Amino acid sequence: MQIKKYIPNFLTSINLILGCLSVFASFQPNGIIDASYFILFATIFDFADGFAARKLNAQSAMGKELDSMADLITFGVAPGLILFRLMHPEFLSFYGKDIFETIIKSTPALIPLFSALRLAKFNIDPRQSDSFIGLPTPANAIFICSLPLIQHQNLWGISEIIQSNWFIALICVVNSLLLVVELPLFSLKIKHFAWKGNELRYTFIFISLILIVLFKFMGLAMIILLYILLSIFDRWVLKIQSPS
């Protein structure tokens, strides 16, 4: 029996367990910070399972399906619950004074829905083997996880803004659209460690480290915005340089 072929699925399973722990933590009175950390740790294993599968030549149809199911829990349902808890810190009812307010308070449900659409689209789209079309679910989850961490430290005094129902509803709508929009984004899948061919990836990683050091948890949100902007810039440059 070749043990190495089970390593990627083992790493994916850890990702799924951490996603479940995030969900469990979200139901605790003061568990939203722990819920965010569980998701951030899960992103490490999400990256590691794909890297291991490629390096060990252990890709499988089962592994692909398991990865999607794990991602839906960890990067779809769990972030949606975090946004719900930001809106309802005391587990208050999501029913509002009228139908409009109830809809606003229900917008966190969009994140699991559009994450499922994003993952289903990824599985059947041959264009996304070496790049992404739309914001990947882990990137979306990292952005969402940064919000309670920023709020907890009250960085830049924006805690009240983050806790605003209107702000959270806006994040839910915008991020949901980014998950499924036809926006080409570069992949962080590193097939080799040479500089050539990885210039954009290494530049992104270097700037990301600087943002984390300078802005702490605020840097997490900035990293996702940087990822989108670098992808747009790279796509624009390639388009200009390509022969007509």
N, C-alpha and C positions, 0 to 999 in steps of 0.2 A: 504493500500500500504506500502510495506517495503522499506523505503528510503535507508537502508543500502546497498541494492543490487545495487544501482546506484552509490555508492561512488567510487568503483574502476574505473568505466568508466568515472566519473567526473575527477578523477586524471589523467587518460590517456588522456583526452581531453585537460587538461592543458599542458601536455607533448607535444601534437600535436600543440597547439597554440604557445608554446615557440619555437618549431621547425620552424614554419612558420615565426615567428618574426626573427629568426636567418637568414632565407633565405632573408627576406626583408632587414635586416641590411647588409647583404653581398653585396647588390647592392648600398649601400651608399658609397660615396667617402672614408670615414674613418670609416666604420662600421664593419670592420673585428673583432675588439676586442669585440664589443657588440655582434656580432654574436657568438663568442666563449662563452661568458658568458651565453647567452640564452641557449645554448646546455648544459652547465654545470649545470644550474638550472634545466633543463629538466630531467637530470639523477636522480635527487632527486624524482621527481614525477613518473618516470619510476620504481624506486625501490618501492615507496610507493603504487602504484596501485596493484602490485603483492602481497605485504605484506598485504594490506587491503583485497584483494580478498580471501587470505588464512585464515586470522583471522576472517573475517566476513562470511566465507563460501559462498562467492558471486561470485564464478567463473562461467563463462558462455561462450558459443560458440561465441556470439557477442563480448564479452569482449576480447577474444583471437584474433579475427580478427581485432578489433579496435586497439588493442595494436600493432599488426604487422604493420598496416598501419601508425600509429603514429611513430613507430620506424623507418620506412623506410624514412619518411620525416625528422625527428629530427636527427637520427643517420646515415642516408645514404645520402640523398640529401644535407642537410645543411653542413655536413663536407666536402662533395665533392666540394661545392661552396667555402668553406674556403680555400681549397687547390688551387682551381682555382684562387682565388683572390691573394693568395701568389705568384702564378706564374705571375699574371697579375694585379699588384697593381694599374695601371692607366687605367684599362679596355682596354688594348691593344688587338688587334685581336689575337686569338689563332692560326691563320695560320702562319706557319713558312716560312723560305726561301725555304724549300723543303719538301717533304712528310715525311721524317724522323723527322725533327724538329716539324712538325705539329702533328705527333703522340705523341712525347714527351710532347708537350703542351696540349694534349688532355687526358693525363693519369688520371686527377682527375675524369673523368667520370667513371673510374673503381670502385670507392668507392660506388656510388649508385647501380651500377650493382651487385657487389659482396655482398653488404648489402642485396639486394633483394633476392639473392640466399641463403644467410645465414639464413634469416628469413623464407623463404619458406622451407628450409631444416629442421629448428628447429620445424616448425609446424607439420611435418609429421614423425619426428624421435622419436620413443618411448624411445630411450636411453637417451634423454636430459630432463627427468623430474626432476632429482635431480642434474644434472651436465651438462656441456656443451661439445660439440664436435666442436672445432673451436672457435676463438675469438668472444665473444659476440659483437654485434654492439655498445652498449653503451661504452664498454671499448675501442673499436677502435675510437669512436668519441672523447672520453676524450683525448686520445693520440694526435689526430689531433688538437683538440682545444688548447692544450698546446703550439703548435708551434708558432702561432701568439702572444701569451702572453709572451713566452720566447723572441721572436724577439722584441716585444715592449719594454721590459726592458733591452734588449741586455745582457741577463744573460750569463756570461762566455765568452762574446765576440763572440758568434756563430751566430749572426744575419745574416751575409752574407751567411753562410752555409745554413741556413733555407730558405733563399730567392733564393737559387740556383735551377734552373729548374731541374737539374740532381738529386739533393737531394729529391725534391718533387716527381719527377717521381719514384724514388726508393721507397719512402714511399708508394706511391699509389700501386705499384706492390706487395711489401712485405706484406703490411697490407691487401690487397685484398686476397692474398693467405692464410693469417692467418685466415681470416673469414671463409673459407670453408675447410681448411685442417683437416684431421682426427686426431686432437690433443685434448685429454681429458683435460678439465679445470674444476676446482672446482667451484661450484656455491656459491654466497653470500646469497642465500635464507636461512634465519634464522628461523627455525621452533620453536625453544625454545632458551632461553637465558643462559642455563647452559653451563659451560666450556666444559664438556665432549660431544664430538660430534661436537663441534664448535672450536676445538683447532686451526685448520688451518685458519679458518675465523678470529678469534680474533687476531691471530699472524699477519695476513696480515693487518688488520685494524690498529693495534698498530704500525707496521713498517711504514705503509702509513702515519700516522699522523706525525711521526718523519721526514719522507722525505719531507712532506709539510712544516714543520717548518724550516728545515735546508736549503732546496733548492727552496722553494716557487713554482713558476710555473714549474720549471724544475722537481720538485718532482712529478708533475702529470704524465709526461712521464715516470719517473722512476717507478711509481706505476704500470703502465701497464706492464712494463718489469718484475717487481717483481711478478706480478700476473701470468705471463706465466712461469717464472722460478720456483716459488713455486709449481705450478701445475705439472710441469715436475718432480720436486724433489719428490713430494708426490706420484705421480704415480709410480716412480722408486722404492721408498721405499716399497710401498704396493706390488709391483711385486716381490721384493726380499723376503719379509716376507711371501708371500702367499705360501702354500704348493705346491710342484710340483706334 
